[in-house]
């Protein structure tokens, strides 16, 4: 597994599989050109309101791929280039 510090999030490749078939491909640049750009946008918007992101906040930067409809019994696996994968089954 890659050291996260060595990963270029802009070019990070993502492969989404539904029931063993590739249904979506993407790269980090799909999120405002770079996933960190969405975090900066959030911080700036909050800052304009005199607010901030509390330490320890879990932030989702946005979708690298399009959403895919799932049904009971479907399996989903998402692979992140050099970082690993996450999978689940819908029941």
N, C-alpha and C positions, 0 to 999 in steps of 0.2 A: 504494500500500500504506500502511496506517495505521502510525503510530508506535506501537510496542508499549506505550509509556508512556501512551498515550491510550486503550488498549483496556480496557473493563470486562470482565474475564474471567468475571464472573458471568453477564452477558447475552450473551457471545460466542456467536453462532450457528454451528452446524456442519451441513453437508449431506454425507451419504455416498451415493455412487452406485456401484452394481455393474452393470457392463456397460451404462452409460449410463442406468440407471433409478435413481431415488431410492429407497433402501431404509431409510435412517435419518435422522432429524433430531434435533438436540439443542441444548442450551445449557450453558454452563459451570457453571451452578447444579446440574446433575445430579451433580456431584462434590462431595458434602457441602455443598451450598449455594454453594460457591466453590472453585475448584481450589486456591487457597492454603491452604484449610482442611485438605486432605489432607497438605500439606507440614508444616503446623504440627502435625498429629496425629502424623506420623512423628517430627518433632523432639522432641516431648514424650515420646513412648514411648521413644525412644532415651535422652533425658535422664534418665528414671526409672531407666534401667539404667546410668547413668554414661557413656553413649556420646554421640557427636555425628555429624552429617553432615559428612564431610570436604569441604573446599573443592573445587569443581570437579566434584562428584558430579552425574551426570545423573539427574534424578528424573522419573518418569512419575507424574502426579497421579491417574490413574484414567480410566476410560472415560466420555466425554461421551455416546456412543451405545452401544447394545447391540453385541455382537460379531456379525459376519455370516460365515457359512461361505463359504469360497471354494474353487474347484476349478481344476485346470489349465486355462489358457486364459481365465480370468476376468480382468477389469480392474476396478480399484478407484480411485476418485477421491474425495478428501475435501477439501471447501472450508471454510475458516475465515474467517468474516465479516471483511472488511477486511484480512486478513493474507496471503491467497493460498491455494494448494492443494498437495496432494501426491497423486501418482498412481503406480500400479504395475500390472504385469501378472504374473499367476501362470503359471509354466511348469513 
